Amino acid sequence: MNLNKLFPRLSIRVKLGVAFVLLAIVPLLLVSVLATRITVRHVRALATANLEHDLEIAERQTGRSLRKLDQDVRYLTRSVDAQLIQESSPASWEALHRTIAEYLEFNPVLFQLKVADARGRLLLSARNGELRSNAAPEDETGGVYYALRARSLRRDQSSFLPVELRGPGTVEGQVSTVPTIAMVLPVRDSTGELQGVVVGEAFASLLFVALDNGSSGQEGVTGLVGADGLFLYHSAYKRDWASLLASRSEIDLETVVPASAASAMLSGQQGTVEAAGDRILSFVPIRLSDVGPPLMMYREIPLSVLDAPVRRFLRWVALGGLALLATVLGLAALATHQIMQPILQLRLGVRRLAAGLSDEPLQIQTNDELEDLAEDFSTMAATLARHRNELEELVRERTAELREADAELEGILDHSADAIVGLGLDNRVRVWNQGAEHLFGYAPSEATGQDVNELLVPDSAKHRSERVFIEGELANRGAVINLRTTRYTMNRELIPVSLTQTVIRNEQDRPFGQSLIIRDTRLQNQLEEQLRRSDRLATVSVMAAGLAHELNNPLAVIANRIECMEQEVEERCKDCFLEKDLAVLREHTARLLDATRELLAFGQDESNEMGVLALNDVVGRVAVLLEKTYSVGSARLEVRLASSLPNVHGSEQALETVCMNLLMNAIDATGSDGLVTVETQPGAGGDTVQLEVRDTGAGVPPDLRERIFEPFFTTKTDGRGTGLGLTLCRRIVERHGGRIWVESASGGGSLFRVSLPIQATEGFQWA
């Protein structure tokens, strides 16, 4: 059995020191513990005996004083019989009070003697040679209280009460008081009926002078208790004597000692007990006569007082043990130094060899096995140093290669535009490159350790199904390639991505991680969408050209017929109402022909002439043409034209078409009782002019504000819209080098803005 394994790792120096200490200290410790226990027990027993001895002495002295008081009061009571109290003749009391006054002069303990009848009327009060009869001052009290106490006493049975009497003088203007003990003795006739009471009031300070005396170092609390549990004396309350009076009942035996000790004391037992675990209590009865219960005296002291000698003894034992321990440790250190010095040198050599500092041979001369061990160690050190140099050179070469490969991989990883994420098998992020940070907004410190699904994947049925698919593909095939899906950014923006996730395996073909490559496909989606729009626009161009050709022929016939009708009207009824109506029809027919030419221009690259024009004139003409249209629809058209508005370069007919389409769309959106406002104003910066058409309709939702300019897209559900009006407007405005967009108007409705440059854009050509 190897005892060294039973303990934690310790140096040989410590083990030798512990061995010396155990051999020297353990026997001494055992002896000290045994001696200490015996000494402590003896000291506590001695202290308890001293306490009981002090209590016994106090009991004897106090019992002697109380018996003397009892004898004196009984002696004086013999002079007072029931017949004398009944007669209450002044002549009968005169001889008695002289005798009592003279007796009190020679008894320093007795302060006062009182005689009262059964009703409590004070018959006699003698104090220090003074005599008071039943004509005593009214402030003389206590007769009734004493008479009541005497009713419960048998013949020759006395009772002791603490009372506080008025002193002979005053102190600083206040009446002085005298703490006294009143001995109450009833006076009964031959039939046992109470006739009166004799009360002897003694100085408490003289009566209980022995209660405060005790052995040195064992000061405590002393108390004297009557049979009713009320205190006659308590050393802690002697300066506050009023708190002991029965009339106040501020303290009694059960309030200052445990209930078990109080019960034992009131039953007349004698003993010594520990109270509340922190003090010791000794009590003894004082029997003054065979009649009535005894008085109880007790003394209690804190256990700390008893333990003081024990603590002093233990301190000396501890000092002696420490001195012995220091001596043993000094001897142990001196002995182990000679043994440990060669071992420490050998250990230092091992450390230097491990650190590669030196392979010098050890100089150990002990003429024993340690010297042989040092020589073997020196040989081994030289061999290890040679092999170490070879390994260090190989490690330097391999480290350089690994650093180059690591730098190359790190550069590829950091500069990749795609998000490259390294995952554990639990889908928690281990690697987060700059591409992932730029794409999703999370810093590497925020993403590392997070579950990638909780971090990026939306919580929806579609994505939960997608997650099940990915897990199945990884389990079956080990990879998911170019999965088109969506992921959340840090700002909870859902973006389209292409996802490639692969399981990474070690040389034993065991999975230990996952690689996740996420590519942002928003630009790709935009390019695809633009391609689809280009295809649609190409188709629309062909359809527009065909539609324009189809409309041109009927419109030409209509224009010709209108011209013929105008000639007929001019010949038959010049200046009649038909002439004005035919002029309007001719103007609208010309506008339709212009619209077909615009469609042809939309589908073909036909040139058109540009010129300088006033935008206010264009808007004014269109507003006049649409007056009847607005009045029929019960809508109001308000025109606000800016003064001194700069001219623009463009096609007058094309801009009329833009204004016409915007105002027609506005009346359709507004409905009856609506308001449409058309306004022109200079643009911000002074290089553009703006045309604004505002309506009070329902407005255009934000998600449709780009789509309304697409060909054939319309929000009209009654079949009146073709979806080409706003497309044609955008085409015309862009050919003029301007831009058109829609906003939400203040107060509701839509606000279409057209911005046109004042000067022609460089290289601009109407086509």
Residue, then its C-alpha position, 0 to 999 in steps of 0.5 A: m500500500n502506497l501511503n503517498k497516494l492517500f494525500p495530495r501532492l506535497s514536496i519532500r521538504v513538507k513531508l519531512g517537516v510534517a513527519f517531525v511535527l507529527l512525532a513531536i506534536v501529536p503526543l503533546l496535542l493528545v495530552s493537552v486536549l485531555a488535560t484541557r478537558i479535565t482542567v475546564r471541567h474542574v474550573r467550571a465546577l470550582a466556579t459553580a461551587n463558588l457561586e453556590h458558596d456565595l449564595e449560601i453566605a448571602e442566604r445566611q446573612t439575609g435570612r438572619s436579617l429577615r429573622k431579626l426583622d421578623q422577631d422585632v415586629r412580632y415583639l412589638t406586635r405583642s403589645v398590640d392586641a385585638q382589644l386595644i385596636q377595638e377600643s382605639s382610646p388615645a389614652s390606651w395608645e399613649a404608653l404604647h407609642r412611647t415604647i415603640a419610639e424608644y425601640l426604633e431609636f435602638n434598631p437602625v434597620l427598622f424605619q417605621l412601624k404602623v398599626a391600622d385597623a381592619r378597614g385600613r384606618l391608620l391608628l399608629s405610625a412611629r418613625n425614628g422616635e416620632l409618634r403619629s396617632n390616628a390624627a396623622p397627616e392625610d399624606e400618610t398612606g398604605g393602611v388600606y393596602y396593608a389591611l387588604r394584604a393581611r386578610s389573606l394571611r393566617r394567624d402568626q403568618s407574615s408577608f414581606l412587600p417592597v414599598e417606597l416611602r416618603g423620606p424625611g426631607t427634600v432633594e433639590g425641591q423634590v420629595s425624597t423616597v426611601p426603598t423599604i421592605a414592609m413586614v405585614l403581620p395580621v392581628r386577629d381575635s380569639t375567633g380568628e377574625l381580623q382586627g388590624v394589622v401591624v406593619g414594620e417597614a425596614f431599610a432595604s439597603l441595611l436589610f439586604v447589604a449581604l446580597d451584593n457581596g460575592s467572590s472576586g470575578q464572579e459578579g452577577v445578579t442577585g434577587l429575593v422573591g416572595a411566594d407570589g413571584l414578586f421581587l423583594y429585592h433585585s440588584a439590577y433594579k435597586r436604583d429603580w425601586a419603584s419598578l419592584l412594587a407590586s402595584r406596578s408589577e413591571i417585573d416578576l420572577e418569570t420575566v427574568v428567569p426561564a419558566s422551568a427555573a421559576s417553577a422550581m424556585l416557587s415550589g421551594q426547591q434548591g439547585t443550580v441550572e444553566a439558563a438560556g445557554d449563556r448564564i448559570l443560575s443558583f437558587v436556595p429557599i429562606r425559611l423564616s418560620d414554619v408558617g407560610p411558604p419560604l422566600m427564594m433567593y437566587r444568583e445568576i452569573p454569565l457563563s462568560v464569567l465562569d469561562a474566563p479562567v478557562r480561556r486564560f488557561l487555553r491561551w497559555v496552552a496555545l502559546g506553549g504549543l506554538a512555541l513547541l511547534a516553532t522549535v520543532l519546525g526549526l529543527a525540521a527545516l535544518a534537517t531537511h535542508q541537508i536532505m533536500q539540497p541535492i534533490l533541488q539541484l537535480r530539479l533545477g537542472v530538469r527545469r533548465l533542460a525543459a526550458g532549453l536554457s542549458d545542458e551543462p552537467l550537474q555538480i552534485q557530490t553526495n557519494d550516494e545514489l543521488e550522485d549517480l542519478a545526476e551523472d545519468f541525467s547529464t548524459m540524457a540532457a546532452t542527447l535530448a538537446r541534440h534531438r531538440n535542435e533537430l525537431e525545432e528546425l523541422v517545426r520552423e519549416r512546417t510552421a512557415e508552411l502552415r502560416e502561408a496556407d492559413a494566411e491564404l485561406e484567411g484572405i479568401l475567407d475575409h475578402s469573399a463577397d459571399a457570407i461564409v459561416g462555419l457551424g458546429l453540428d448543433n448549428r451554432v456559429r463558429v466562424w463568421n466572415q466579413g461577407a456575413e457581417h456586411l450581408f446580415g449586419y451582425a458583428p462576429s462577436e454577436a453571431t458567434g455561439q448563436d444558433v444560425n436558424e434562430l439568428l437568420v431563419p424566419d419562423s414560418a411554416k414555409h421555412r420550417s418545412e424548408r429546414v426539414f428538407i435541409e436536414g434531410e439532404l444533409a443526412n442523406r447526401g451531406a450537402v444542399i447546393n444553391l437553394r433559393t430561399t430568404r433570410y432575415t438580416m439584423n434589421r429583420e429585413l427579409i432578403p432573397v439568398s442562395l444557400t449552400q450547406t455542406v457537412i465537414r468530415n474528418e479523416q475518419d469520415r466522422p462529421f465534426g462541423q458544417s460549412l454554410i455559404i450564403r449569396d445575396t441574390r437581390l441584384q440577380n433578381q433585379l437583373e432577371e426582373q429587368l430582363r422580363r420587363s425588357d421582354r414585355l416591353a418588346t412585346v408591347s412595342v410590337m402590339a403598340a405598332g399594330l394597334a396604331h396602324e389599326l386605329n389610324n385608318p378609322l381615325a383618318v376616315i372620321a377626320n375626313r368626314i368631320e372636315c366634310m361636315e364642317q364644309e357643309v355646316e359653313e355653307r348652310c348654317k354658319d355660326c350655329f352650335l354644330e360648328k363649335d361641336l365639330a371643332v371639338l370633334r376635330e381637335h379630339t380626332a387630331r389628338l387620337l391621331d397624335a396618340t397613335r403616332e406616340l404608340l408608333a414612336f413607342g414601338q419604333d424609333e421614329s424621330n419627332e421635332m422638339g421646340v421651346l414651349a411654355l408649360n403653362d400654355v399646355v396645361g391651360r389648353v388641356a384644362v379648358l378641354l376637360e372642363k365639360t368632362y369634369s362638370v359632368g362628373s361633378a368634380r372640381l378642377e383647380v388650376r394654379l399656374a406659376s407666373s414667370l415660369p421658364n420655358v422647356h424644350g420638348s414636344e407640345q403634343a406629347l406633353e399635352t398627352v401627359c397632362m391629359n392622361l394625368l388629369m383623366n386618371a385623377i378624375d377617375a380616382t376622385g369620383s363625384d364631389g372630388l377636387v383635382t388640382v393641377e399646378t406648375q412651379p419652378g423646381a428646386g435648384g432653378d434648373t427644372v420646372q414641375l407639373e403636379v396633379r393632386d387628387t382627393g381619391a383613395g391614393v396609391p398603396p406604397d407597394l404599387r407605386e412602381r408597378i402602375f407605370e408597367p405596361f397593361f397594369t391597371t387598378k381600374t376594375d370596371g374594364r375602362g383601363t388599358g394599363l398603357g396611359l401611365t406607361l406612355c407618360r413615363r416614356i414621354v417624360e423620360r424622352h424629355g430628360g425628366r422623371i415622373w413619380v407618385e407620392s401620397a398627398s397631404g390630406g389623402g389622395s395621390l400626388f403625381r409629380v413631373s419634373l422637366p429640365i429647362q435646358a435640353t439634356e446633353g445629347f438629347q434627341w426625341a426618338 
